[in-house]
Amino acid sequence: MENSFELAQPSLERLSFDNFREEVLQDYRWVCMSRETSLISRKEVLTGKAKFGIFGDGKEVAQVAMAKFFQPGDFRAGYYRDQTFMFASGLATVDQFFSQLYADPNPKHDPFSGGRQMNAHFATPFVNERGEWLDLVNRKNITSDISTTAGQMTRALGLALASKCFREVKELQSFSQLSRNGNEVCFCTIGDASTSEGQFWETVNAAGVQQVPLAIFVWDDGYGISVPKKYQTTKGSISEALKGFQKEEGTNGFHIYRVKGWDYAGLCEAFEEGIRLARETHTPVLFHVDEVTQPQGHSTSGSHERYKDRERLDWEREWDCMLKMREWLLANSLANEEELFEIEKSAKEYVRDSKSLAWERFIKPIKIQVSKAAELINDVAEKLPEHKNHLRSLAQELSFRKEPMRRDVMKTLNAAIEVAGFHDASWWLKDFYKDLQKENVAYYNTHLYNEGEKSALRVKGEKATYDSDALTLNGYEVLNNYFNELFAANPKVLAFGEDLGSIGDVNQGFAGLQAKYGVERIFDTGIREQSIMGQGTGLAIRGLRPIAEIQYLDYLLYGLQQLCDDVATLHYRSNGQQSCPLIVRTRGHRLEGIWHSGSPMGMLINSLRGMYICVPRNMVQAVGMYNTLLESNDPAVVIECLNGYRLKEKLPNNLLQFRVPLGIPEIVSQGTDITIVTYGSTLRVVLSAVETLKKKGISCEVVDVQTLLPFDINHSILESLKKTNRILFVDEDVPGGAAAYMYNKVMEEQGGYRWLDVAPRTLTAKAHRPAYGSDGDYFSKPNAEQIVEVVKEMMSE
């Protein structure tokens, strides 16, 4: 028995070595394939088959090392140079990469975005067609990439924070398909120059404070496009600049590693240790991957020879990671020249074949459309001899296009239909055109919001009900009662923001609830609105239901980029594969002074398409909107009336069942002479004016729009206008803001102009922010006397 063990030992060692050798050689295959993909992709852009290209060449070795430690359940929030990581993780194929480069809208070919994003913007499904979260712990998870510089950072914070919540909140530990005891790490990649952005510093600071399993990989190639890092980063090194963040015994902070982008063995060693610490201890880690090269420069839009001197270019050629890994393999006798040559040759062939496959899949259906369009146009030409030459010329020009696009087909069909006019011969032509329109809408114009069962628009309304002896409370007490019931009933709900936890928010909506439900579910944050939005984004993407508070609406500007570029576009750019049911709770509208009285609603509704904008007139209505949103997967901003927290309201007895349907205005005062459309705090000013007008014999119908996105989906405001034939839009946004938006919706989209007896009006705040004090408020925003004056003028016309 002893002898057999001794004989087996060398063979086991050999087996272990063989496995190691094969694994390393497979990594080199990925490196070679990814490099060839970058080289050929650049040519495809320069020859016109693709519009633009940005690639991960020079980062291949570091990324195959990173992929080795990316486990099922982990998440990535990266940027547009991570193709090697995706290949090595088994999450993307080379042909899929080329399909995205060609903007192929078929999701079977580009499963990441269905042609909606440029190359190297990856995603994996998180929800099924019914909007239910998938089993994320048994798959590797890629959050949909964005191009905005450093925009991925704050989302990564939330993805990592979710692991901490799943580990520490006992109510969440039953959701085994979303987390395995919080063991998941979020991998976040970023270019070195992008660390100059504020999102990076907010994220690093917040992650160091909160101690979450976030692993940041900084690819340092020495430049931000043409600007060298000595102009980007203090001390010319992000790891040097961050030394004060280094975790020491008894402190929070980061584990920080500095590694070389060409050092395969060193990268594997550092990544293994750092990721293990992040996974086990929830200590964030930052890897400064230095001495990275860019063999083809920044992108296809220019040449790096313009800004790099000969010495730098020579260094990059010598220290190219692919070359250094090849040298390392030979020096350690892991392969010979012949084996490496064969790997390199087969990688090139594979990439060329993959490119050809992707192009053929992309161009074939378009050529079928071209053929059918030309056939139909020529058929019409034979039946319309007076237009025969023109029509045949259109068909011929389309057919001769070497690399046609869908728009070429549509333009040609449209031109032919214009020529044919109403002649019966054009029937099939028009029918084909309509079919293609429907197909292209499905490819390019869907999934801005959820369209299935989890659409907020599918949530049915349910009215608030009251006991006969219902309590009359301050508005903030209504919210406090609601949040108390909500947190008891829904373990996935978390709430956080500035001053939200300990004191229960500045207006006491959460008063006493942290003590009841724990600091893990209701907690304070630093003054960092951008990363508050980001951590809410990540938590929502992972299947939780965060309520992220911005203390005042004016401060939402700090977090607007995260909402605009990431949250509002996520469902669209992932082609419906990912949802982010984030609720942003804030307060605003009418108050005194420049900084706490903002109503920048026009800015929000025009920058946050893809989110819903709720403007409840009181706190009971706010409760109904929260319930509607929590039943859906759509993100939203809820703006509570800042001056409404101490107004008296009756407490409903169905706080968790009451639902306000989105996009359905409510008539709060019936009238016959004029329709006044408004929302939020301004509604009370309007109602005050209406009482004065009533005494003068003028009957006003007052409509509370309730939500600006969506807006009046059933055209109920139009029905009011048909009755009164006069309409006034009132709000406290700047001129041309939300009032103009409402005007456009009703007058143009709903055709309200047909029912007017007098010119419609908008009444808004002044173009400047309100001056401080009560007089400043009176003279800066609409007041009751102004409303009365405008209505009287309209009645006299």
N, C-alpha and C positions, 0 to 999 in steps of 0.2 A: 504494500500500500504506500509506504514511504517512497519507494523507488518510482512508482507511477506518478506520484505527485511531483517528484523532482524532474521526471521526464516531461511532464506537462507544462512546467513553468516556462521554459524557453518558448514553447509554441504559443502560450498565452501572451507573452511579451511581444512575440512576433505579430500576433493577431492585433494587439493593441497598437503597435507601430503601424501596421498596414492600414488600420482604420483611420489613424491620425493622418497618415500620408494621403489617403484618398480624400479625406475631408479638406486638407489644405489644398490639394490639387483642384478639388471642386470649387473652392474659393477663388483660385486663380482662373478657372474657367469663367466664373461670374465676372471677374475683373476684365478679362479679355472681351467677353460678350458685351459688357456695358460700354467699354471704350469704343468698340466697333460701332455700337449703336449710336454713340455720340458723333462719331466721325461721319457715318452715313447720313444721319439726321441733318447735320449741317448742310450737306450737299443737297438734300431734298428741299431744304428751305431756299438755298441759293439758286436752285433750278426752277423754283416757283411752285412746286407741288404742295408745299406747306407755307404758311404765312410768316411764322416766326419760330425760333427755337432757342431753348435755354437748357443746358445739359450738365450732367454731373461728372464730366471727365476731370480727372485729378483727385477725385474723392473716393475712388473705387475701393481701395484697400481698407480705408477706415470704415467704409460702409459694410463691406462683407464681414468685418470684425464685429461691428455693431449688431448686425443681423443675427449673429450666433447667440446672442443673449436676449433676443426679443421672443418672449414666450406667449403661448395662447393666454388670452385674458389681458395682455398688455395693450397699450394704446400708443399711437404716434400722432403728434401734431407737428408736421414738418414744413419744409419749404421746397421749392421747385428744383432741387438738385439731388434728390434722393432716389434716383432710378436704380442704382446698384443695390441699395438696401431692399427695395421692393422686389427686384429679381431674386436676390439671395434669400429673401424671406418666403418666397413662393407665392407672393401676392400679386405679381404682375408678370406678364410674359412680354417678350420683345415685340411680337406682332401687335399686342394691345397698346404698347407704347407708341408704335407707328400709327395705329388707328387714331389715337388721340392727337398725334402730330398732324394728321390729315384732317382733323375735325370731323371724323366719321360719326354721324348722329345715331347710328344703330347701337343701342346699349349692349348688344351681344358682342360687338367689336370693341367698343370703348366702354367697359363696364364701370369705369370710375365716374364719368360725367355725361355719357351719351353725347360726346362732341361739344359740350358746353364750355369746357375749360381747355386752355392750351396745354401743350405737352407737359408731362411730369407733375400733373396735379391729380393726386390719387385719392381714392376713397374705397371703403368696403361697406357693405350693407349693415345697418344697425337695426332697422325695423322691417317688418314684412309688409305685404300689401294692405293689411288691415291696420297698420300703424302700431303693431305690438312689437316690443323689443325682443330681439333675437337672443339666443344663448351666447352672450358675449364672452363668457369665461372660457369657452372651448374654441375660440377663434382668435386670430390676430387682427387687431382693430386699427383701422386707419381713418382718422377724421379728415373730412374733405379739405384739401389744401386751398389756400388763398395766396394771391400774389403780393398782397400788401406787405410792405417791409416790416418784419417783426410782428405782424398781426397774429401769427400763430402762438405767440408767447402766452398771452393771458388766457387763451382757451386751454393751453397745456396746464396752466395752474389749476384750473377747475377740474380737468381730467384726473390730475394727481390728487387733488383734494377729495374727490369722490372716493378714492381708495381709503383715505383716512376716515371718512364718514362711515363707509361700509365696515371698517374694522372697529370703530369706537362706538357707533350708535347701535345699541342692541336691537332696536326695532327694525333695523335694516338687514340684519344677518340672515333672515329667512329668504332673501332674494338671491338664491344661489345661482341663478342664471346671469346675474349682473356682476357678481363679484365673488371671489374665493377668499373671504376673510380679509379683504383689502390688500392682497398680495400683488396686485397689479402695479406696474411701473408705467409712467407716461414718458415716452421718448420724445424729446423735442429738439429739432435741428434748426440751426440758424447760421447765416453767414456772419463772419467776424465784423464786417462794417455795420451790419444791422444792429449790433449790440449798442450802437450809439442812440438808438431809438428809445423813447420813454417807456414803451411797452416792455422792453427787456428789463429795464431797471425796476419798474414796478413789480414785475413778475419775480425777479430774483429776490427782491426785498421781501415780498409777501410769502414766497416759498420758504425762505430762510426763517421767517417768523413763525409760520404755521407748521413747519416740518412735515412736508408731504413728499411722497415718492416720485419726484420729478428728476429726470436725467436729461440735462441740457448738453447737446453736442454742438460746439462752436467750430465751424469749418473756417480756418484762417489761411487764406491764400494771399494775404498781404495787401489786398486792395478792396476798395468799394467802387466797382467799375474802374475808373481811372485814378481815384484818389487813394494814395497810400495810407496805411494804417497809422502812421505817425500823425496824420491830421484827423484821424477818426477817434483814437483811443488814448487816454492818459497812459503814459509810459510805453505806448505802442504795443501793449499786451493786455488783453482782457483778464488773463489770470493774475497778472501783477496788479492790475487795477482793483481786482476783487479780493485781494488778500485779507482785507478786514472782514470778509464774509466767511473765512475759513472756520469751520467748526472746531472748537476746542472743548475739552472736558468741562462739563457744567454749563455750556452755552448752546444756543441754537446756531444755525448757520448752514454752510455747505461743506461737503467734501469736494476739493478742487484738485484736478489732475491736469498736468500739461504733458501731452504726448505728440509724437511726430506722425504726420499723416502717411509716411512711407514705411513706418516700422510695424509690420504685420504682427510680430510676436509681442512687441511692447503694447500695441493697441489692444490685443486680446487680453493681455494680463491686466491692464488698467480697467478696461470695460468690465471684465469679470468681477473684479473686486468692487468697483463702484456701484454696479447694478445690484450686486448682492446686498450691499449695505443699504441701498435705497429700498429694496424689496423687503428686507428683514426689519430694518429700524425706522423706515420712513424718513430718513435723512436725505434731503435733496443733494444731487451731485452735479458738478459741472466738469465736462471734459473739454479742455482747450486743445483742439487738434491743430497743431501748428505745422508750418512748412508744407502746406498743401499747394499744389500747382494748378494752373488753369491752361492746359495744352492748347485750347482753342479760344481762349479769352472769355470774356463775360457772357456773350450771347452772339447770335447771328447778325446783330445790328451793327457790329463794328469789329475792328481788329485791335488786339492788345499790343501789337507792335507800335501803335501810335503813342503809347504812354509808358511802355517798359523799355529800359535801355538794354543794350546787347548783353551786359553782364548778367542782368536779371533773367533774360531769356535763356542764356546759356545755363544758368543755375537750374532753371525749371526743367530743361531737357535732361540734365544730369541726375536730378533728384526726383524725377517722375516716379510716382508710387508704383506704377505697373513695372517699370524697369527695375526698381529696387526689390520688389517682391520676386521677380524673376531671378535676380542675382542671389537673393537669400535662398531660394529653392535649390539653386545649383550649389551654393556654398555649403549647404547642410545635407547634400546628397539626397534630397527628397525627389529629385527628378533629374533626368539628363536632357541635353539639348534636343534630342530627337523627340522625346515625350512632350516637351514644352512647345516645340514647333507644331506638333500634331494638334495640341490643344488650341493654339493660336489660329491655326488653319481652319479647324472645324468651327471655331467660334465665329470667324469671318463668314464662313459659308452659311451657318445657321442664321446669322443676322441678315444677310442678303436675302435668304429664303423668307424670313419673317417679314421683311420689308415688302417683298413682292406680294406675299399673301395679303398683307394689310391693304396695300394699294389696290389690288384686284378686287377685294371685298368692298372697298370704298367706291371705286369708279364703276363697277359693273351695274349696280342699280341705276346710276345716273345715265349711263349709256343706253340702258333699256328705255328710260324716260325720253332721252333724245330721239331714239329710233321711233318710238310711238308718236311723239310730238311731230316729228318730220313727216311721218306717214299720214297723220291726220291733216296736217297743213296742206300737204300735196293733194290730198283727196278734196279738200275744200277748194283748192286752186283750180282743179278740173271743173268744178261746178260753178265757179265764178270767173268766167273768161276775162272780164274787165279788170280783175285784180290778180290774174294768174301769175304774171311775172313777179309782181311784188311778193306774193305769198311764197312762190317757189324760191325766191331769193332768200326769204327769211328761213325757210327749211334748210336750204343749202348752207347758209352761214352757220346755223346751229350744228348741222351734221359734220361740218369740217373742223369744228373745235376739237383740238387734240385732247385737252383736259377740261371738259365742260364741268360746270358747277350747277347745282340745283337752281340757283337764281337765274342762270342763263336760260334754262328751260322755261321758267316762269315768265321771264321777260319776253321771250320769243312767243310763247303762247298768248300772252296778253296783247302783244303787237298784232298777231294774226287775228285775234278776236275783234280788235278795234277795226281792222280792215274789213272783216267779214260782216260786221254790224249785226243786224237782226235777221239776216238770211237764215233760212232753215238749215242750210248746209253746214252751219257752224255749231249745230247742236252737240255733236260728239266732241268737238273741240272744247266747248265750254264745260261739258261734263268732265272731261279729263282734267281740265284746269281746276275745277272745284275739288276733285279727288286729291290732287296734289296739294292744294291749299290745306285740306284737312290733315294730310300726312305731315306736312311741314309744320303746322301748328302743334301737332303731337311731338314732333322732334324738338322744336325750338321755343314753344310758348306755354309749356305746362309746368305744374309743380311749384309755382311761386309760393303757394300755400298748400296745405294738405288737401287732397281732393277726395279721399276715401272716408272711411268710418270715423277717423280721428280729426276731421275738419271741424273747426270751431263753428262754422256756419251750419253744421248738422245738429248742433246741440239745441234741443227744443227749449223754449222759454217756459218758465214756471213762475207764477206771480208770488210775491211775498204775502204771507198770511199772518194774521195777528190775533192774539187772544183778546177777549173783550176787555180785560184789565191789563193790556200790554204796558210794559214800562216805557216811559219817555226818558230817553237818555241823551247825553251829549253824543255827537257823531263819533268821536274817538272811542267812546264806550261801546257803541254798536260794533265797531271794528274789533275791539278787544274781546268782546264776547264771541265774535265770529272766529277769530284766530285761535282762541282757546278751544272751540269745538273742532276746528279744522285740524289742529295738531294732534288732538286726541284720536281723530278718526283716520287720518292719512299719514302713515309713518314715512312716506317718501318726501313729505314737504319739509323743506329747510328754509330758514330766513336769515338774512345777514345784511349788514350795512353799517354805516357810521352811526354810532350811538343807538343801535337797534337793540343790543342785547341787555346790558346791565340796566339802563334807564328805560328801556322799552320803547325806543324811538322818541324823537323830539316832540312828537304830538301824542305820545302815550298809547298808540294802537297796540303795542306789544307789552304794555306795562305788566310786570309780574310773571310773564310767561317763560322767561328764561329759567327762572328758579323752578318752575313746574316741569318744563320739558327738557332742560339740560342745555349746557353751553355748547354741546356738539350739534344741536339742531337750531338754536337761536343764538346768534353770536355777533359780536362786534368785529369790525374791520378797521384798518387804517384809513386815512384820507387818501383814497386811491381809486377814483371812480372807474378808470379804464380797466383795472384788474378786477374790480368788483363785477363789472359786466362780464369779463373774461371767465372768472371762476364760476359765475352763474351759467355761462355758456357750456363749460365743460361738465358741470354737474348735470345739466339738462340732457346733454348728449348721452350721458351714461345711464339715463333712465330715471333720474331723480326729478323732483318737482321743486326747484328752487324759486324763492321769491327774493330777488336781489334789489335792495333798496338804494336809491339815489336820494339823498336827503332833500334836495330841492331841485325842481325842474331845471333851473338855470345851470346846475352842475352836471346835467346830463350831457352837456357839450363835451366834457372830458371823456365820457365813455361812448360818444356817438360813433367813433370810427369802428369800434368793436361791433356795435350793433349793425351799422350800415354795411360794412364789408363782410362780416362773418355771419351773424345771426340771421339777418334779413335775407341773405342769399343762399343759406345752407341747403334748404330743401330743394331750391331750384338747381343749384350747381351740382348737387349730388344726384340729380334726376329722380328725386323722391326717395332715395335710399336712406337718408339720414334726416332726423327731426331734432328740433331744439325747443322744447316747450318751456322756454324761460319766461317768467313773469317779472317785468321790471316795475317795481312799485315806487312812485315818487309823488310829490305834491307841488302844486304851483298855482298859476293864475293870479287872481287878484290879491295883492298885498302891497304894502307901501315900500317904495324904494327900488333902486336899480337892480339889486342883486338877488332879491327873493320874490320878485313879482313877474318873472318871465312867463311868457306864453308863446314861445317860438314854434307854434303848431305847424305853420307852413313848412318850416325847415324839417320837422319830423315826418310829416306825411309825404314829403317828396324825397326824403333820404332813406326812409324805412319801409319801402314797399317790400312785402314779405313778412312784415310784422303787423299786428293789429294795434290801433291807437284808440284807447278807451278814455272817454272824458266824462265820468259820472258827475251828476249834479249834486249828489249827496253821498253819504257813506253807506246807506242801505243799497243804493244802486251799485256802488262799488263792490259790495259783497256779492250781488248777483252776477257781476261780471267776472269776479275771481272764480266763482263756481263754474261758470261757463268755460273759462279758459282751462281750468284744472281738469275738465272732462275731455279736452282736446289735446292735440300735439302741436298747436300753433303758438309761436311766441308773440308777446304783446307788451305794450307799455300801458300801465294804468296810472292816470294822473288824478289824484285826489285833490279836492278843492282845499287849498291851504287855509282859507278863512272859514271852512265849514266844520271844523272839528268840534266846536263848542255850540253849534246849532242843534236844537232839540229834534230828535227823531224817535219814532216808536220802534221798539225792538221786535222784529219778526219772530214767529215761533218756528220757522222753517229755515234757519240760517244756512244749513248745509244743502238744502234742496232748492232754494230760491235761485232762479237763473234768468239773467237778462240776455235775450238773444242779440247777437251782434248784428249791426247794420240795420236795426229797426228803430227809427225815431219814435218818440212818444209825444203826443199832443197833450201838453200840460194845462192849456187854457183854450177853450173853444171860442171861436169868433167868426165873423162873416165879412169884415171890411178889409183886413190886411193880414198876411201871414208873416210872422217874425220868426226867423230861424236862428237858433243860437245853441249854446252848450255851456257846461261847467259853471263857474262862478258868475259869469255874465247873465246867466238865466235869471238870477234873483234881481239883478238891476233891471232887466227887461220886464219882469213881473211887476216891479214897483212902478215903472212907467205905464204899464198897461192899466193899472188901477186909476192913474190920473186921466188917461185917455178915455177910459170907460165913463168917467164923469162928464166928459165932453161929447159923449154919444158915439164914440168910435170903438167898434168891436174888433179886438185883436185875437187872432189865433196864434198861439205860441207853440213852437215845435222845438223840443229838445232832441238834437240829433243822436246823442248818447255815445256814438262811436264815429270817428272821422275816417278810420280804416277798419272795416268796410263802411261805406256811406250809403245809407238809404237804398238798400238793395231792392226793395219793392216799390220804389218811387212814390212813397206816401206823401212826401212834401209836394209833389206835383198835384196830387189829389186835393191837397189843401189850397194850392194856388188856383186850381180850376174853380174853387168855390169863392175865393176872395178877389182874384185878379190883380192883386198887388203883393209884392214880396220885398222884405228887408232882411238882410243877413247881418247879424251883429256878433262881433267877438272882440277880444282884446289883443289879438295878434297885430302885427304891423300891417299897414296897407299893402294889399297884394298877397297877403298870407292866407290863412285858413278861410277867411270870409270869401276871398276870391276863388279859392278852391271849391267851396260850397256853391258859389254863384255859377261856376263853370259846370258843375255836376247837374244842377237843376235847370239852368237856362239852356245849356248846349246839349249835354248828354240826354237829359230827360225831355228836351224840347219845350221847356217851360215858357219860352218867349211867345209861343202861340196863344197863351192865355192871359197876356198882360194888357191892362188898361192904361198903366203908366210905367215909366221906366223903372226897372228894379234898382235897388240901392244896396250898398254895403256901408256899414258903419263900424269902424275899427279904432284901435288905439292910434296914437301918433307914431310917426316913424322912429322917434327916439324912445329910449327906455324911460319909465316913469320917474319923475323927480321924487325926492324923499318927502315923506309926510303925507298927511291926509289931503292937503291941497294939491300936492304933486300927483297923487292918485286921481283926484277929481279932474284935473286939467290934462292928464296924460292918457286916460282911458275913457271909454264911453261911459257917460253918466245918464241918469234917468231923464234929465232935462233935454239932453241932446236927442235921445230916442223920441221923446214926445214931439220935439220940434221937427225932426225928419218925417215922422209919421203924419203930422199935420200938413206938411208940405206936399206929401204924396197924396193925401186925401183931397187936397185943393186943386190938383192938376186935372 
